[in-house]
Amino acid sequence: MNNVKTKMMVVGALSMFLTTGLYAGVPTDLAYPKATLKDGKAVMENVYFVNHFYAFKNYSIEKNRRIITVLVKKSEGEKPLTDTLERYLNNDYGGDANIKAKDLAIFRSGKMKGTGMLITDFKDDARSQEYLVWLPALRKIRRFAQPAHDDAWGGTDFTFGDVTLRKPMHEKHELLGIETFGKTIHTMVIPASEQTRTTKNLPAASDDYKSAQVYKVKSTTKFPSWWYDYRITYVDTKTYSDLLTQYYKNGKLVKVLEKNWKPIEGEKDPRALRWFTWYAKTIDTNHETLAYIPKKVTKFNSNLKRTLWSEATLTKIKQ
């Protein structure tokens, strides 16, 4: 039973964030900006568009034979822990005028093995998301309230706010200017003696974006007594990919989140990107997380049936 409780906590089903009133939020057909943006909120709306893959009707990171997305978590001085997972996002669900998107995540190995999450996002951004979680130890689906934004996603340094919940309306945005990025996108470095089959070929750090022009945006949270006061995000001016986010509390850096995005050949919209790596580090504890998404597992605009995003899919997950 302890394992069940742990997984329930990991998926963040502990509390609900409630708001009222209709808020349309970022539209899935947000037009690509025709000129340089002068407003921080407009920049972050495009960042949201990129992160939720609104350039595609669906986007998935599937298993390709033995190749799969790897989630690596490492505490300072300890050996890394790994999970593997698949994820399917549907921005063209249809069948219900109230639904904006659906997100299905299935953990294939590690402590979360056999756990599945089905998240429904509604067109009214003020409406809480719906969470259905398949708990393999119980062989049952549980319906949870929307998790708190600061809950850890899958036991990582990524919060539910980072991954799914935080929307432009949750912060006040100030454009600080445009500058040359000039920074390295970091990754996790694992000693050879601690490497496994799933971690021995993790990608190296990247300097590909050092010469990129970026918007520098300060986003101040609207939540009282929050884990960060504001964050600074560096956003590519062409693709609107968020390359680096620095979180501050009481003027002190508390967390960094770095993303290595890659273009998809043949796509007209510069915001049509794919995941490659996400790297996060909590400064006080030196705990690190790396998500590595190989190119071969990435698919988009696939002919997937709507029934994939259903309770039936959750019940068929193998432990």
C-alpha positions in Angstrom: 0.0 0.0 0.0 2.9 2.3 0.6 3.9 2.1 -3.1 0.4 3.1 -4.1 0.5 6.1 -1.8 3.9 7.1 -3.2 2.7 7.0 -6.8 -0.4 8.9 -5.8 1.9 11.6 -4.4 4.2 11.5 -7.4 1.4 12.3 -9.8 0.7 15.3 -7.7 -3.0 14.6 -6.9 -3.0 16.5 -3.7 -4.7 19.8 -4.3 -6.7 21.9 -6.7 -6.1 25.4 -8.1 -9.5 27.1 -8.6 -10.4 30.2 -10.6 -13.6 31.5 -11.9 -14.8 33.0 -15.2 -14.2 32.2 -18.8 -10.7 32.7 -20.1 -9.9 31.5 -23.6 -6.1 31.5 -23.1 -3.6 30.8 -25.9 -5.4 29.7 -29.0 -4.2 26.6 -30.9 -4.2 28.6 -34.1 -2.1 31.5 -32.7 -0.6 33.3 -35.7 3.2 33.5 -36.1 4.2 37.1 -35.2 4.9 39.2 -38.3 7.2 41.6 -36.5 9.4 41.8 -33.4 7.3 41.6 -30.3 7.3 44.5 -27.8 5.2 42.9 -25.1 6.4 40.2 -22.6 2.9 38.5 -22.5 2.8 38.1 -26.3 6.3 36.4 -26.2 5.2 34.0 -23.5 2.0 33.2 -25.3 4.1 32.0 -28.2 6.3 30.1 -25.8 3.2 28.3 -24.6 2.2 27.6 -28.2 5.6 25.9 -28.7 5.6 23.9 -25.5 2.1 22.5 -26.1 2.9 21.7 -29.8 -0.1 23.6 -31.1 1.7 23.7 -34.5 0.6 20.0 -34.8 -2.7 18.3 -34.6 -0.9 15.7 -32.4 2.6 15.0 -31.2 4.0 11.9 -29.6 7.2 10.4 -28.2 6.7 6.7 -28.7 8.8 3.6 -28.4 10.8 2.6 -31.4 12.0 -0.9 -30.9 14.5 -0.5 -28.0 14.7 3.2 -28.4 12.6 5.2 -25.9 12.5 8.5 -24.0 14.6 8.3 -20.9 14.0 10.3 -17.7 17.1 10.4 -15.5 17.0 11.7 -11.8 20.1 12.1 -9.8 20.7 13.2 -6.2 24.1 14.6 -5.3 26.6 11.8 -4.5 24.2 9.0 -5.5 23.7 6.8 -8.5 21.1 8.0 -11.0 17.6 6.6 -11.2 15.9 6.1 -14.6 12.4 5.8 -15.9 11.3 5.4 -19.5 8.1 6.7 -20.9 5.9 7.4 -23.8 3.7 10.5 -24.2 0.9 11.4 -26.6 -0.5 14.9 -27.0 -3.6 15.6 -29.0 -4.5 19.2 -29.9 -7.2 18.2 -32.3 -9.3 15.8 -30.2 -12.7 16.7 -31.6 -16.0 15.2 -30.4 -16.4 17.6 -27.5 -16.5 21.4 -28.1 -15.3 22.0 -24.5 -12.0 20.1 -24.8 -8.9 21.9 -26.0 -6.3 19.1 -25.8 -5.6 15.7 -24.2 -2.3 14.4 -22.9 -1.5 10.7 -22.3 1.7 9.7 -20.5 2.7 6.0 -19.9 5.7 5.0 -17.8 7.3 1.9 -19.2 10.1 1.2 -16.6 11.5 2.4 -13.3 9.6 3.1 -10.1 6.7 4.4 -12.1 6.4 1.4 -14.4 2.9 0.7 -15.4 1.5 4.0 -14.3 -0.5 6.0 -16.8 -1.8 9.6 -16.7 -4.6 11.0 -18.9 -5.0 14.7 -18.7 -7.8 16.7 -20.3 -7.3 20.4 -20.8 -10.4 22.5 -21.5 -11.0 25.5 -23.7 -11.9 27.5 -20.7 -8.5 28.1 -19.2 -10.1 28.9 -15.8 -11.5 25.4 -15.6 -9.3 22.9 -13.8 -7.8 20.1 -15.8 -9.0 16.6 -15.4 -6.6 13.9 -14.2 -7.2 10.2 -14.6 -4.4 8.0 -13.2 -4.0 4.2 -13.7 -2.4 2.8 -10.6 -1.0 -0.7 -11.4 -0.8 -1.8 -7.8 -4.6 -1.4 -7.5 -5.4 -2.2 -11.2 -7.8 0.7 -11.1 -8.2 4.1 -12.5 -8.4 7.0 -10.0 -9.8 10.4 -10.8 -7.8 13.2 -9.1 -8.2 16.9 -8.6 -5.8 19.0 -10.7 -2.4 18.8 -8.9 -0.7 21.8 -7.4 1.6 23.7 -9.8 4.6 23.1 -7.6 4.1 19.3 -7.3 6.9 17.3 -8.8 6.1 15.7 -12.2 7.1 12.0 -11.9 9.4 12.7 -9.0 11.6 15.0 -11.0 12.9 18.6 -10.8 10.2 19.5 -13.3 7.0 20.7 -11.7 3.4 20.2 -13.0 3.6 23.9 -13.6 6.6 23.5 -15.9 5.1 20.5 -17.8 1.4 21.2 -18.1 -0.3 23.7 -15.8 1.4 27.1 -15.9 -0.3 29.4 -18.3 0.5 33.0 -19.3 -2.4 34.2 -17.1 -0.7 32.9 -14.0 2.1 35.4 -14.2 2.8 39.1 -15.0 5.3 39.4 -17.9 7.8 42.1 -18.5 10.0 42.2 -21.7 13.5 43.2 -20.5 15.0 43.4 -24.0 16.6 41.4 -26.8 20.2 40.1 -26.6 22.6 37.5 -27.8 22.0 34.3 -25.8 25.7 33.5 -25.4 25.1 30.5 -23.2 25.6 26.7 -23.2 22.6 24.4 -22.9 23.7 21.9 -20.3 23.0 18.2 -19.8 23.5 15.6 -17.0 27.1 14.3 -16.7 27.2 10.7 -15.3 30.5 9.0 -14.4 31.3 6.0 -16.6 31.1 3.7 -13.6 27.5 4.7 -13.0 26.3 4.5 -16.5 23.7 1.9 -17.7 22.4 0.8 -21.1 19.8 3.6 -20.9 22.2 6.3 -19.8 25.5 5.6 -21.6 24.6 7.5 -24.7 23.1 10.7 -23.2 23.7 13.8 -25.4 26.4 16.2 -24.5 25.9 19.9 -23.7 25.2 22.2 -26.7 26.6 25.5 -27.8 24.3 25.6 -30.9 22.3 28.5 -29.6 25.2 30.8 -28.4 24.7 33.2 -31.3 20.9 33.2 -31.2 19.0 36.4 -30.6 16.7 36.0 -27.6 13.9 37.8 -25.9 14.6 38.2 -22.2 11.4 38.1 -20.2 10.8 38.5 -16.5 7.6 36.6 -15.3 6.4 37.4 -11.8 4.1 34.8 -10.3 0.6 35.8 -9.2 0.5 33.1 -6.5 1.1 34.3 -2.9 4.0 32.9 -0.9 5.1 30.9 -3.9 8.3 28.8 -4.3 9.7 31.4 -6.7 9.0 35.1 -6.9 9.9 35.5 -10.5 11.7 33.7 -13.4 13.8 35.0 -16.2 13.2 33.2 -19.6 15.5 33.4 -22.6 13.3 32.9 -25.8 14.6 32.5 -29.3 13.3 35.4 -31.4 12.7 33.2 -34.5 11.3 29.9 -33.0 9.9 31.1 -29.7 11.6 28.2 -28.0 12.4 28.8 -24.3 16.1 27.9 -24.1 16.7 28.7 -20.5 14.6 29.6 -17.5 16.1 30.8 -14.2 13.9 30.8 -11.1 14.5 33.3 -8.3 13.3 33.5 -4.7 14.3 36.5 -2.5 16.7 37.5 -5.1 18.5 34.1 -5.1 18.7 31.7 -8.0 16.8 28.5 -6.8 16.4 26.4 -10.0 17.4 26.4 -13.7 15.5 24.7 -16.5 17.3 24.3 -19.9 15.8 23.0 -23.1 17.5 21.8 -26.3 14.9 22.2 -29.0 15.4 20.9 -32.6 13.7 22.0 -35.8 11.5 19.6 -37.9 12.4 19.6 -41.5 9.7 20.7 -44.0 7.5 22.5 -41.4 6.5 26.1 -42.5 5.9 27.4 -39.0 9.3 28.1 -37.2 7.6 27.2 -34.0 7.1 23.6 -35.1 9.8 22.1 -33.1 10.6 18.8 -31.4 11.9 17.9 -27.9 15.5 16.8 -27.6 16.5 17.4 -24.0 15.1 19.0 -20.9 17.6 19.6 -18.1 16.7 20.9 -14.6 18.7 21.5 -11.5 17.6 22.5 -8.0 20.3 24.8 -6.7 20.0 24.1 -2.9 20.1 20.3 -3.2 22.0 19.9 -6.5 19.4 17.4 -7.5 19.3 17.1 -11.3 16.8 15.8 -13.9 17.4 15.1 -17.6 14.7 14.1 -20.1 16.3 12.8 -23.3 14.0 12.3 -26.3 15.7 10.6 -29.3 14.7 11.8 -32.7 13.6 8.3 -33.7 10.8 8.2 -31.1 9.2 11.5 -32.3 6.1 11.4 -34.4 3.6 14.1 -35.3 0.3 14.6 -37.2 -0.1 10.8 -37.0 -3.3 9.0 -37.9 -4.0 8.0 -34.3 -7.5 7.1 -33.3 -9.2 9.3 -30.8 -9.9 6.3 -28.6 -6.1 6.3 -27.7 -6.9 9.1 -25.3 -9.4 7.1 -23.2 -9.8 5.1 -20.0 -9.7 1.9 -22.0 -6.1 2.7 -23.0 -5.2 3.1 -19.3 -6.6 -0.2 -18.3 -4.6 -2.0 -21.0 -1.2 -0.7 -19.7 1.1 -3.6 -18.9 3.0 -3.5 -15.6 
